[in-house]
């Protein structure tokens, strides 16, 4: 065979082989990225069970069936609304803009995107549902179910997707340099702001305060609340780890491992900080504060779980635990009834975690973090309180005193959770 022909055969073989391997690499990365979205997505979906168990354990025994109904209902509503309008409202936003289109979502999967659009929709949908779950527990035991469902539809179909688009959809906060890795503010503080608005409009449970003093209500099941916390803790690895948005490279795999470590350490610090504070302050080791301390630590690290060192993750999570204790005390002083402590855990710790990002991420600044966090919280709180006030004036949102005495299980669902009740 002539040397020139042999030379061209070798050259073409090398070119063909390089192209083939490049295609294989891209396809493998696509598979792993999509796999990461799906697995982390169903871990976050499992958090819906965690919220349900946590709330069921912390409410009184006459409100457990209603909590179950609310949680499975809100997850279903979030899925429908995020499919109908939410996804495109978040991602259909012009670059640097404020609001997207209301087009019906459709799959546009392509290898060029690096992952399946369907898997991205699922992953983002379960984040959306998490925002609504935060509201559920704070307003428990005195809100009517169907007005709550209506608010969830508005929150998951319109309010949350708008603020999501500001950052993760390439909107104006993203262009300004705001950073919220997995949603300390976008998800958690947003849910906390909506819950705060609802708690203010709804008012406290019957007989919750007497002459300005908080009257303790017995929780239905501390083991159930503890189980819910562990389920949420597990789901958070999907929440934060999946927000790396890729598993198709060596660096991505290492990043997710680092995120897991920091996420776990922040939760641990939140637990033990709350245990120590309540022991020193009140002489008792408050298990409910410990449970919420874990969640406060998790919320705090969510804005930036990759950049911190393990030691800084402990500090960030520990401060989140402090805010849970202090925030709970503040709400009691101003007579805001938050049944499960959702507002200190998600709003206060979420704000802290987002403002703390520049401590470990040099690409951000305290100024833009403060501005972005304030913008999101004010927007969600303002729109939410308008919606709550409108519903209160039209359809009513609060159960009567008589219905509260009978219990939401009897009045709202007709299903009694426990044969022996308070």
C-alpha positions as CSV (number, residue, x, y, z in Angstrom):
1,X,0.0,0.0,0.0
2,X,1.5,3.4,-0.9
3,X,2.7,5.4,2.0
4,X,0.5,8.4,1.2
5,X,-2.7,6.3,1.3
6,X,-1.6,4.7,4.5
7,X,-0.9,8.1,6.0
8,X,-4.4,9.4,5.1
9,X,-6.0,6.3,6.5
10,X,-4.3,6.8,9.8
11,X,-5.2,10.5,10.0
12,X,-8.9,9.8,9.2
13,X,-9.0,7.0,11.8
14,X,-7.7,9.3,14.4
15,X,-10.2,12.0,13.5
16,X,-13.0,9.5,13.5
17,X,-11.9,8.0,16.8
18,X,-11.6,11.4,18.5
19,X,-15.1,12.4,17.3
20,X,-16.5,9.1,18.4
21,X,-15.0,9.4,21.9
22,X,-16.2,13.0,22.2
23,X,-19.7,11.9,21.4
24,X,-19.5,9.1,23.9
25,X,-18.2,11.6,26.6
26,X,-21.0,14.0,25.9
27,X,-23.6,11.2,26.0
28,X,-22.2,9.8,29.2
29,X,-22.2,13.2,30.8
30,X,-25.8,13.7,29.7
31,X,-26.8,10.4,31.3
32,X,-25.1,11.2,34.6
33,X,-26.4,14.7,34.7
34,X,-29.9,13.5,34.1
35,X,-29.5,10.7,36.6
36,X,-28.4,13.2,39.2
37,X,-31.5,15.4,38.6
38,X,-33.8,12.4,38.9
39,X,-32.3,10.8,42.0
40,X,-31.8,14.1,43.8
41,X,-35.3,15.1,42.7
42,X,-36.9,12.1,44.3
43,X,-34.9,12.7,47.5
44,X,-36.3,16.2,47.6
45,X,-39.8,14.7,46.9
46,X,-39.3,12.5,49.9
47,X,-39.0,15.7,51.9
48,X,-42.7,16.1,51.4
49,X,-43.1,13.1,53.7
50,X,-40.7,14.7,56.1
51,X,-42.7,17.9,56.3
52,X,-45.9,15.8,56.8
53,X,-44.4,13.7,59.6
54,X,-42.8,16.7,61.3
55,X,-46.0,18.7,61.2
56,X,-48.2,15.7,62.3
57,X,-46.0,15.2,65.3
58,X,-45.9,18.8,66.4
59,X,-49.6,19.7,66.1
60,X,-52.1,18.5,68.7
61,X,-53.6,15.0,68.3
62,X,-56.9,16.5,67.0
63,X,-55.3,18.0,63.9
64,X,-53.2,15.2,62.4
65,X,-55.5,14.0,59.6
66,X,-55.9,17.5,58.4
67,X,-52.1,17.9,58.3
68,X,-51.9,14.8,56.1
69,X,-54.6,16.0,53.8
70,X,-52.9,19.4,53.4
71,X,-49.5,17.9,52.7
72,X,-50.5,15.5,50.0
73,X,-52.8,18.1,48.6
74,X,-50.2,20.8,48.4
75,X,-47.7,18.5,46.7
76,X,-50.2,17.6,44.1
77,X,-51.3,21.2,43.5
78,X,-47.6,22.3,43.2
79,X,-47.0,19.6,40.5
80,X,-50.0,20.7,38.5
81,X,-49.4,24.4,38.7
82,X,-45.7,24.2,38.1
83,X,-46.5,22.2,34.9
84,X,-49.2,24.5,33.8
85,X,-47.5,27.9,34.2
86,X,-44.7,27.9,36.8
87,X,-41.9,26.3,34.8
88,X,-42.2,28.7,31.9
89,X,-42.8,31.6,34.1
90,X,-39.5,31.0,35.8
91,X,-37.4,30.0,32.7
92,X,-39.3,32.0,30.1
93,X,-37.9,35.2,31.5
94,X,-35.8,37.5,29.3
95,X,-32.2,37.8,30.3
96,X,-32.0,40.4,33.1
97,X,-35.8,40.6,33.2
98,X,-38.4,40.3,35.8
99,X,-41.2,38.0,34.7
100,X,-41.5,35.2,32.1
101,X,-44.3,34.0,29.9
102,X,-47.3,31.9,30.9
103,X,-46.8,29.3,28.1
104,X,-47.7,25.7,28.6
105,X,-44.5,23.7,29.4
106,X,-43.3,21.1,27.0
107,X,-40.3,18.9,26.8
108,X,-37.5,20.0,24.6
109,X,-34.8,17.5,25.5
110,X,-31.6,17.7,23.6
111,X,-28.1,16.4,24.1
112,X,-26.8,19.9,23.7
113,X,-28.4,21.1,27.0
114,X,-26.3,18.6,29.0
115,X,-29.4,17.0,30.6
116,X,-33.0,16.1,30.0
117,X,-35.4,19.0,30.3
118,X,-37.9,16.6,31.8
119,X,-35.5,15.8,34.6
120,X,-34.9,19.5,35.2
121,X,-38.6,20.1,35.3
122,X,-39.0,17.4,38.0
123,X,-36.1,18.7,40.0
124,X,-37.4,22.2,40.0
125,X,-41.0,21.2,40.7
126,X,-40.1,19.5,44.0
127,X,-38.3,22.7,45.1
128,X,-41.5,24.6,44.3
129,X,-43.5,22.1,46.4
130,X,-41.1,22.6,49.3
131,X,-41.9,26.3,49.4
132,X,-45.6,25.5,49.9
133,X,-44.8,22.8,52.6
134,X,-43.2,25.5,54.7
135,X,-46.5,27.5,54.8
136,X,-48.5,24.5,55.9
137,X,-47.0,23.9,59.3
138,X,-47.0,27.5,60.4
139,X,-50.7,28.0,59.8
140,X,-51.9,24.6,61.1
141,X,-54.9,24.0,63.4
142,X,-56.9,27.1,62.5
143,X,-56.9,27.5,58.7
144,X,-59.5,26.0,56.4
145,X,-58.2,23.5,54.0
146,X,-59.6,24.8,50.7
147,X,-58.5,28.4,51.1
148,X,-55.1,27.0,51.9
149,X,-55.2,25.0,48.7
150,X,-56.1,28.1,46.8
151,X,-53.1,30.0,48.2
152,X,-50.8,27.1,47.4
153,X,-52.0,27.3,43.8
154,X,-51.1,31.0,43.6
155,X,-47.8,30.5,45.4
156,X,-46.6,27.6,43.3
157,X,-48.0,28.7,40.0
158,X,-47.1,32.4,40.2
159,X,-45.3,33.9,43.2
160,X,-42.5,31.4,43.6
161,X,-41.8,30.9,39.9
162,X,-41.4,34.7,39.5
163,X,-38.7,35.0,42.2
164,X,-37.1,31.7,41.0
165,X,-36.8,33.3,37.6
166,X,-35.1,36.4,39.0
167,X,-32.1,34.2,39.9
168,X,-32.2,30.7,38.4
169,X,-34.0,31.8,35.2
170,X,-31.4,34.3,34.3
171,X,-33.4,37.3,35.6
172,X,-32.3,40.6,37.0
173,X,-30.8,39.3,40.3
174,X,-28.7,36.8,38.4
175,X,-27.4,39.6,36.2
176,X,-26.7,41.7,39.3
177,X,-24.4,39.0,40.8
178,X,-26.8,37.7,43.5
179,X,-25.9,34.2,44.6
180,X,-28.2,31.6,46.2
181,X,-26.9,28.1,45.4
182,X,-29.8,25.9,46.4
183,X,-32.4,28.4,47.7
184,X,-31.9,29.6,51.3
185,X,-33.8,32.7,50.2
186,X,-35.5,31.6,46.9
187,X,-37.1,28.6,48.5
188,X,-36.9,28.8,52.3
189,X,-37.1,32.5,53.0
190,X,-39.8,32.8,50.4
191,X,-41.9,30.1,52.1
192,X,-41.2,31.7,55.4
193,X,-42.3,35.1,54.2
194,X,-45.5,33.7,52.8
195,X,-46.1,31.8,56.1
196,X,-45.4,35.0,58.1
197,X,-48.0,36.9,56.1
198,X,-50.5,34.1,56.6
199,X,-49.9,33.9,60.3
200,X,-50.4,37.7,60.7
201,X,-53.7,37.7,58.8
202,X,-54.9,34.4,60.3
203,X,-54.1,35.2,63.9
204,X,-53.1,32.7,66.6
205,X,-54.9,29.5,67.6
206,X,-57.7,29.7,70.1
207,X,-56.4,30.1,73.6
208,X,-52.8,30.1,72.4
209,X,-52.1,33.3,74.4
210,X,-53.5,34.4,77.7
211,X,-52.8,37.9,78.9
212,X,-49.8,38.0,76.6
213,X,-48.4,34.7,77.9
214,X,-47.8,31.8,75.6
215,X,-49.9,28.7,76.6
216,X,-48.1,25.4,75.6
217,X,-50.0,22.9,73.5
218,X,-49.1,19.3,73.8
219,X,-47.5,17.9,70.6
220,X,-49.2,14.7,69.3
221,X,-46.0,12.7,68.8
222,X,-42.4,13.7,69.3
223,X,-41.1,10.4,67.8
224,X,-43.1,11.2,64.6
225,X,-41.7,14.8,64.5
226,X,-38.2,13.3,65.0
227,X,-38.7,10.9,62.1
228,X,-39.9,13.8,60.0
229,X,-36.7,15.7,60.8
230,X,-34.5,12.8,59.8
231,X,-36.4,12.4,56.5
232,X,-35.9,16.1,55.8
233,X,-32.2,15.8,56.7
234,X,-31.9,12.9,54.2
235,X,-33.8,14.7,51.5
236,X,-31.5,17.8,51.9
237,X,-28.6,15.9,50.4
238,X,-30.7,15.8,47.2
239,X,-31.7,19.4,47.7
240,X,-28.2,20.8,48.0
241,X,-26.2,18.1,46.1
242,X,-28.5,18.1,43.1
243,X,-28.2,21.9,42.9
244,X,-24.7,21.3,41.5
245,X,-26.8,20.6,38.4
246,X,-24.3,18.1,37.0
247,X,-22.6,14.8,37.7
248,X,-20.9,14.3,34.4
249,X,-17.3,15.2,35.4
250,X,-14.6,14.5,38.0
251,X,-15.0,18.0,39.4
252,X,-18.8,17.7,39.6
253,X,-18.5,14.5,41.5
254,X,-16.1,16.0,44.0
255,X,-18.2,19.1,44.4
256,X,-21.3,17.0,45.3
257,X,-19.3,15.1,47.9
258,X,-18.1,18.3,49.5
259,X,-21.7,19.6,49.5
260,X,-22.8,16.5,51.3
261,X,-20.2,17.0,54.0
262,X,-20.9,20.7,54.6
263,X,-24.7,20.0,54.6
264,X,-24.4,17.3,57.2
265,X,-22.0,19.4,59.4
266,X,-24.3,22.4,59.4
267,X,-27.3,20.4,60.5
268,X,-25.2,18.8,63.3
269,X,-24.1,22.2,64.5
270,X,-27.7,23.5,64.4
271,X,-28.8,20.6,66.6
272,X,-26.2,20.9,69.3
273,X,-26.3,24.7,69.4
274,X,-30.0,24.5,70.2
275,X,-29.4,21.8,72.7
276,X,-26.8,23.8,74.5
277,X,-28.7,27.1,74.5
278,X,-31.9,25.6,75.8
279,X,-30.1,23.8,78.5
280,X,-28.2,26.8,79.7
281,X,-31.1,29.2,79.3
282,X,-34.0,27.2,80.6
283,X,-32.4,24.3,82.4
284,X,-34.0,21.8,80.0
285,X,-32.7,20.2,76.8
286,X,-35.6,21.1,74.4
287,X,-35.9,18.3,71.9
288,X,-38.3,20.3,69.6
289,X,-35.7,23.1,69.4
290,X,-33.1,20.4,68.6
291,X,-35.2,19.2,65.7
292,X,-35.7,22.7,64.4
293,X,-32.0,23.4,65.0
294,X,-31.2,20.7,62.5
295,X,-33.5,22.3,60.0
296,X,-32.2,25.8,60.8
297,X,-28.6,24.6,60.1
298,X,-29.7,22.9,56.9
299,X,-31.5,26.1,55.7
300,X,-28.5,28.2,56.6
301,X,-26.0,26.2,54.5
302,X,-28.3,25.9,51.5
303,X,-27.3,29.3,50.0
304,X,-23.6,28.2,49.7
305,X,-22.9,24.6,50.6
306,X,-19.8,24.2,48.3
307,X,-17.4,27.0,49.1
308,X,-17.2,26.8,52.9
309,X,-14.6,24.7,54.7
310,X,-16.1,22.1,57.1
311,X,-15.3,24.4,60.0
312,X,-17.2,27.3,58.4
313,X,-20.1,25.0,57.7
314,X,-20.3,24.3,61.4
315,X,-20.2,28.1,62.2
316,X,-22.9,28.8,59.6
317,X,-25.2,26.0,60.8
318,X,-24.6,26.9,64.4
319,X,-25.7,30.5,63.9
320,X,-28.8,29.1,62.2
321,X,-29.5,27.2,65.4
322,X,-29.2,30.4,67.4
323,X,-31.6,32.1,65.2
324,X,-34.1,29.3,65.6
325,X,-34.1,29.7,69.4
326,X,-34.1,33.5,69.4
327,X,-36.6,33.8,66.5
328,X,-39.1,31.5,68.2
329,X,-38.8,33.6,71.4
330,X,-39.4,36.8,69.4
331,X,-42.5,35.5,67.6
332,X,-43.9,34.4,71.0
333,X,-43.4,37.9,72.4
334,X,-45.2,39.6,69.5
335,X,-48.0,36.9,69.6
336,X,-47.5,35.4,66.2
337,X,-48.5,31.7,66.4
338,X,-46.2,29.5,64.3
339,X,-47.2,25.9,65.2
340,X,-44.0,24.2,64.0
341,X,-41.4,27.0,64.1
342,X,-41.4,27.3,60.3
343,X,-40.7,31.1,60.3
344,X,-37.6,31.1,62.4
345,X,-36.3,28.0,60.6
346,X,-36.9,29.0,57.1
347,X,-37.2,32.8,57.0
348,X,-34.7,33.9,59.6
349,X,-32.1,31.1,59.0
350,X,-32.7,31.5,55.2
351,X,-31.9,35.2,55.3
352,X,-28.8,34.5,57.4
353,X,-27.5,31.8,55.1
354,X,-27.9,34.0,52.1
355,X,-26.2,37.0,53.7
356,X,-23.4,34.8,54.8
357,X,-22.4,33.7,51.3
358,X,-19.7,36.4,50.9
359,X,-17.9,35.0,53.9
360,X,-16.8,32.0,51.8
361,X,-17.5,33.0,48.2
362,X,-15.4,35.9,47.0
363,X,-17.5,36.3,43.8
364,X,-20.3,37.8,45.8
365,X,-20.7,41.0,47.9
366,X,-22.7,41.7,51.1
367,X,-24.4,44.6,49.3
368,X,-26.0,42.6,46.5
369,X,-26.7,39.7,48.8
370,X,-28.7,42.0,51.1
371,X,-30.4,43.7,48.2
372,X,-31.4,40.4,46.6
373,X,-32.6,38.8,49.8
374,X,-34.6,41.9,50.8
375,X,-36.2,42.1,47.3
376,X,-37.3,38.5,47.3
377,X,-38.7,38.6,50.9
378,X,-40.5,41.9,50.5
379,X,-42.1,40.8,47.2
380,X,-43.3,37.4,48.5
381,X,-44.5,38.9,51.8
382,X,-46.4,41.8,50.1
383,X,-48.1,39.7,47.4
384,X,-48.9,36.9,50.0
385,X,-50.5,39.3,52.5
386,X,-52.6,40.8,49.7
387,X,-53.8,37.3,48.7
388,X,-54.4,36.3,52.3
389,X,-56.4,39.5,53.1
390,X,-58.4,39.1,49.9
391,X,-59.3,35.5,50.7
392,X,-60.2,36.5,54.3
393,X,-62.5,39.2,53.1
394,X,-64.2,37.0,50.5
395,X,-64.3,33.3,51.3
396,X,-62.9,33.3,54.8
397,X,-59.8,31.4,55.9
398,X,-60.1,30.9,59.6
399,X,-62.0,28.1,61.4
400,X,-64.5,29.2,64.0
401,X,-63.7,28.9,67.7
402,X,-66.1,26.0,67.9
403,X,-64.4,24.2,65.0
404,X,-61.0,24.7,66.6
405,X,-62.3,23.2,69.8
406,X,-63.6,20.1,68.0
407,X,-60.4,19.8,66.0
408,X,-59.6,20.1,62.3
409,X,-59.7,16.4,61.9
410,X,-63.4,16.3,62.7
411,X,-64.4,19.5,61.0
412,X,-62.2,19.5,57.9
413,X,-61.6,15.8,57.1
414,X,-64.1,13.8,59.1
415,X,-61.3,11.4,59.8
416,X,-59.9,11.1,63.4
417,X,-56.2,10.2,63.4
418,X,-56.0,8.8,66.9
419,X,-58.7,7.1,69.0
420,X,-57.3,8.8,72.1
421,X,-57.1,12.5,71.7
422,X,-56.5,15.7,73.7
